[in-house]
């Protein structure tokens, strides 16, 4: 039965079955092994993420410095996203200090998001991209107003610490 699975030609010799010829054994076995090997490679290749683009080690020192907050995510990014981030790193030196700081903070925030939160953010961005230019400007104005009010509210409700000096003996204390 096993001989039939691999294509062996067998002939009865007395009570035993004997395979005929070396070619009748070797060729089918080689074909079987080749098929198994090829399917194993295909399965492994399919299971491996198809990323692409440069590895972290292939980035310049300047690119690594700019993109440091997303270093742990770099191997998971596809080639398109890597190109996007490399474009941002290229523009980084021409950004103002506040733009650079905001970019670094946004990268740190992005890394802290769960995969579900990231997908939701991407979906919101895709929706925003579908808006007309006027609708985009309206959303942007509303967002700026919200941010400004939030900043003003935080400043208004912050405790006034002016004139308060250090508490004697509190230097070595830490909150629990």
C-alpha positions in Angstrom: 0.0 0.0 0.0 2.8 2.4 0.9 4.5 1.5 -2.4 1.4 2.6 -4.3 1.4 6.0 -2.5 4.9 6.9 -3.8 4.4 5.2 -7.2 6.6 2.1 -6.7 6.2 -0.6 -9.2 5.9 -3.9 -7.3 5.6 -7.4 -8.5 4.9 -10.4 -6.4 7.8 -12.7 -5.8 6.6 -15.7 -3.9 4.9 -14.4 -0.8 6.8 -11.1 -0.7 6.4 -8.0 -2.9 9.6 -6.5 -4.2 10.1 -3.1 -5.8 11.3 -3.3 -9.4 14.3 -1.2 -10.4 16.1 1.6 -8.7 14.5 4.3 -10.9 11.1 3.0 -9.9 11.9 3.8 -6.3 14.2 6.8 -6.4 12.3 9.1 -8.8 8.9 8.8 -7.0 10.6 9.3 -3.6 12.5 12.3 -4.8 9.3 13.8 -6.3 7.6 13.2 -3.0 10.4 14.8 -1.0 10.5 17.8 -3.4 6.8 18.3 -3.0 6.9 18.1 0.8 9.9 20.5 0.8 8.2 23.0 -1.5 5.0 23.0 0.5 7.0 23.5 3.7 8.8 26.5 2.2 5.5 27.9 0.9 3.8 27.4 4.3 6.7 29.0 6.1 6.8 31.9 3.6 3.1 32.4 3.9 3.2 32.4 7.7 6.1 34.9 7.8 5.0 38.5 7.7 5.8 40.0 4.3 7.4 43.3 5.4 10.1 44.6 3.2 11.9 47.9 3.1 15.1 48.5 5.1 15.8 46.9 8.4 16.4 49.1 11.4 20.2 48.3 11.1 20.2 49.6 7.6 18.9 53.1 8.6 21.4 55.9 9.0 22.2 57.1 12.4 20.2 60.3 11.8 17.1 58.2 10.7 17.4 56.0 13.8 17.7 59.0 16.1 14.6 60.6 14.6 12.5 57.4 14.5 13.8 56.0 17.8 10.3 56.0 19.4 9.0 53.5 16.8 12.1 51.3 16.8 10.3 48.4 18.3 7.5 48.6 15.7 9.9 49.0 12.7 10.2 45.2 12.0 6.4 45.0 11.9 5.9 47.8 9.3 5.3 47.0 5.7 7.4 48.7 3.0 4.9 51.4 2.3 4.8 52.6 6.0 8.5 52.4 6.2 8.8 54.7 3.2 6.3 57.1 4.9 8.4 57.2 8.1 11.6 57.6 6.1 10.1 60.6 4.3 9.2 62.1 7.7 12.7 61.5 9.0 14.1 63.3 5.8 11.9 66.3 6.5 12.7 66.4 10.2 15.7 68.7 10.1 13.7 71.4 8.3 11.0 71.3 11.0 10.8 73.8 13.8 11.8 72.7 17.3 8.1 72.7 18.3 7.2 70.6 15.3 10.0 68.1 16.1 8.9 67.9 19.7 5.3 67.3 18.6 6.3 64.6 16.1 8.4 62.8 18.8 5.5 62.9 21.2 3.0 61.6 18.6 5.3 58.7 17.8 5.6 57.8 21.5 1.7 58.0 21.8 1.3 55.8 18.7 3.6 53.1 20.1 1.4 53.0 23.3 -1.8 52.4 21.3 -3.2 48.9 21.1 -3.5 47.4 17.6 -7.3 48.0 17.8 -6.8 51.6 18.7 -4.3 52.1 15.8 -6.8 50.6 13.4 -9.5 52.9 14.7 -7.2 55.9 14.3 -6.4 54.8 10.7 -10.1 54.5 10.0 -10.8 58.0 11.3 -8.0 59.3 9.2 -9.4 57.6 6.1 -12.8 59.2 6.8 -11.2 62.6 7.2 -9.4 62.1 3.9 -12.8 61.5 2.2 -14.1 64.9 3.3 -14.3 67.8 1.0 -11.6 70.5 1.5 -14.2 72.8 3.2 -15.3 70.0 5.6 -11.7 69.3 6.4 -11.1 73.0 7.2 -14.2 73.0 9.4 -13.0 69.9 11.3 -9.5 71.4 11.7 -11.0 74.7 13.1 -13.2 72.8 15.5 -10.1 70.7 16.7 -8.0 73.9 17.1 -10.8 75.5 19.2 -11.1 72.3 21.3 -7.3 72.2 21.9 -7.2 75.9 22.8 -10.1 75.6 25.3 -8.5 72.5 26.8 -5.2 74.4 27.3 -7.0 77.4 28.8 -9.1 75.2 31.1 -6.0 73.4 32.3 -4.2 76.7 33.0 -7.2 78.0 34.8 -7.7 75.0 37.0 -4.0 74.4 37.7 -3.1 75.0 41.4 -1.3 78.3 41.9 2.2 77.3 43.2 3.7 80.7 43.0 5.5 81.6 46.2 5.4 78.1 47.7 8.9 77.0 48.7 10.2 73.5 49.4 8.7 71.7 52.3 11.3 71.2 55.0 12.2 67.5 55.4 10.3 66.4 52.3 13.4 66.0 50.1 13.7 62.2 50.7 10.0 61.4 50.8 8.3 59.7 47.9 4.6 59.1 47.3 3.3 55.6 47.8 
